[in-house]
Each structure stands twice: as structure tokens, then as C-alpha cells.
């Protein structure tokens, strides 16, 4: 396993230390590895969503209609 040194502001280091003290993570490296895994999964999901969107074809709706529908969905209407 490779070693990497990372500099963090004090507030971020305190956050990492708090995550370790919570007992969820064995040490700071375990926490950072978990963050990286989550980022990798998120990027994979975004790429899959983009590919799905590309494969879905061209929408017959106008941009304004799509925006209006998205805003209505976000507002719970």
C-alpha cells in the first residue's frame, strides 16, 4: 500500500479526529479511504446517469417545459 501525506487546516484535522473518535473509523487513513470510495461510487453513478440520458434519445419537450416540470418536482407540487 502506498503512503501519501496530506496537509489539512486545523479545523479539518479536528473533524477527521472526531470521526475516528466516534468509533466508526479505525484511524484517519480509514476515514480518507472511505471518502475516496464514496467519491468513486458517486462518479460512477453520475457517469451511468449520463449514459442513460444519452441513450434515451431526444426529448420532444421544450427546454422551458422541462425546467418548469423540474421546479414543480423540487417544490413538491
C-alpha positions in Angstrom: 0.0 0.0 0.0 1.3 3.4 -0.9 1.8 6.3 1.6 0.5 9.8 1.0 1.0 12.8 3.2 -1.8 15.4 3.2 -1.8 18.8 4.9 -5.1 19.9 6.4 -6.2 23.1 8.2 -6.7 22.6 11.9 -10.5 22.6 11.7 -10.4 19.7 9.1 -7.9 17.7 11.1 -10.2 18.1 14.2 -13.1 16.9 12.1 -11.2 13.8 11.0 -10.1 13.2 14.6 -13.7 13.4 15.7 -14.7 10.8 13.1 -12.1 8.5 14.3 -13.0 9.1 18.0 -16.6 8.2 17.1 -15.5 4.7 16.6 -16.8 4.4 13.1 -13.2 4.5 11.7 -10.1 2.9 13.0 -7.8 5.8 12.0 -7.6 8.8 9.8 -6.4 6.7 6.8 -9.5 4.5 7.1 -11.7 7.7 7.1 -9.9 9.1 4.0 -10.2 5.7 2.2 -13.9 5.7 2.9 -14.3 9.2 1.5 -12.5 8.2 -1.7 -14.7 5.1 -2.1 -17.8 7.2 -1.7 -16.5 9.7 -4.3 -15.7 6.9 -6.7 -19.2 5.4 -6.4 -20.8 8.9 -6.8 -18.8 9.5 -10.0 -19.8 6.1 -11.3 -23.4 6.8 -10.7 -23.2 10.1 -12.4 -21.5 8.5 -15.4 -24.2 5.8 -15.6 -26.9 8.5 -15.4 -25.2 10.5 -18.2 -25.0 7.4 -20.4 -28.6 6.6 -19.7 -29.6 10.1 -20.6 -27.6 9.9 -23.9 -29.3 6.6 -24.8 -32.8 7.8 -24.0 -32.9 9.9 -27.2 -34.0 13.4 -27.9 -36.9 14.8 -25.9 -39.9 16.2 -27.7 -40.4 18.7 -24.8 -39.2 22.3 -25.0 -36.5 23.4 -22.5 -38.9 25.7 -20.7 -41.3 22.8 -20.2 -38.5 20.7 -18.7 -37.4 23.5 -16.4 -41.0 24.1 -15.3 -41.5 20.4 -14.5 -38.2 20.1 -12.6 -39.1 23.2 -10.5 -42.6 21.7 -9.8 -41.0 18.4 -8.8 -38.5 20.1 -6.5 -41.2 22.2 -4.8 -43.3 19.2 -4.2 -46.2 20.3 -6.4 
